[in-house]
Amino acid sequence: MKYDLDCLQILKKNFVIIIFILSMKLGIIINPIAGMGGRVGLKGTDGKEILTKAVSLGAKPFAPCRTQEALRQLLFFSEQLEILTCPEPMGEAIVKNTGFKPIILPLSLGQNSSAQDTVRAARLMKDNEVDLLLFTGGDGTARDIYQAVGNTQLVLGIPAGVKLHSAVYAPNPVKAGELAKLFLEGKIRETREVEVMDINEEDYRQGRLHARLYGYLKIPYRKNFIQNKKTGSSYSEKYSQEAIAAEITENMSDEYYYIIGPGTTTRSIMDKLGLPSTLLGVDLVFRKKLIAGDLNESDLLEKTRGKKIKIVITPIGGQGFIFGRGNQQISPDIITMAGIENILVAATKTKLHSFSGRPLLVDTGYSKSDSLFQGYIKVITGYRESVIYPVSS
């Protein structure tokens, strides 16, 4: 009898969820060029000239497959949920290929979408009263969405850009899909207004990083389902960074090539070696000499294939990402070549403390390499000092 009652309760609960979902509208916008500049070392794809250069370097679309990862979390409701999306290349094909039957917005788009297309699409979504606008892109896309709807429309970002300073994005596509699912099921009620941040990409390519606040977007919120905004290192951390640099340089082996990731903590290593560095790029060092600077994925693969390599990285302040944000040049192939035992994570104690026990994060876009980072990883925090810290994909 108890078994029958339990089954009845489960059926009743699922019936209520399905009825709730039947009344919900989900909007989907994809920025198809978001993230294409990452692995080819261009630090973004703002502007036609940069996009053309990215394609010439072998860049491939990244955002559609990220969107599909998120949408797969909603497939259980494919027949109940009303979905609105854009014509190609901003959503139609990937939404249909995932298994949904969307309503296509009456938009006329060119071969390559523009920021203004995103603005027009978001305004149409709002006019159609979608309950949640799910968009895929980077900080520039978040700015476009903000320009279109301000904080009057509930939105959620699927991360696909290079920089991703804004707090509107989930840590990875799966988390975005899971959060959207919880909201659409009525299991999440809390919303928050979060920062839309962006930088000037040309300054970024020249090694100057100045993030600007553009406004706030409203998102469904649950802890651990949203990334924090990026924060920089303080001047007071300089001496801790120098201690980390002393530890790493003292133990450098002549047998290994060292891939030095971006950041002020890793720059201190290059300073300790007396080498020029690329603050926001990736450099390659062998026997304490600079082999090449500001390398893209193809360069790294060419120069390190068949060699022993170590990767030196530092978490992004405020967010905790060690791979997948701002260092996409260090691709899954390169991570696999090195092996997790040859990845050196460096962070000051102040930076680790700022994460409040939250794990370091990995979002390379490839589940096999992400799966290497489950459990704990050693983090160098000073001269002859290290801690074991949680890490998760």
Secondary structure, 3 states (H helix, E strand, C coil): CHHHHHHHHHHHHHHHHHHHHHCCEEEEEECCCCCCCCCCCCCCCCCHHHHHHHHHCCCCCCHHHHHHHHHHHHHHHCCCCEEEEECCCCEHHHHHHHCCCCEECCCCCCCCCCHHHHHHHHHHHHHCCCCEEEEEECHHHHHHHHHHHCCCCEEEEEECCCCCCCCCECCCHHHHHHHHHHHHCCCCCCEEEEEEEECCHHHHHCCCCCCEEEEEEEEECCCCCCCCCCCCCCHHHHHHHHHHHHHHHHCCCCCCEEEECCCHHHHHHHHHHCCCCCCCCCEEEECCEEEECCCCHHHHHHHHCCCCEEEEECCCCCCCEEECCCCCCCCHHHHHHHCHHHEEEECCHHHHHHCCCCCEEECCCCHHHHCCCCEEEEEEEECCEEEEEEEEC
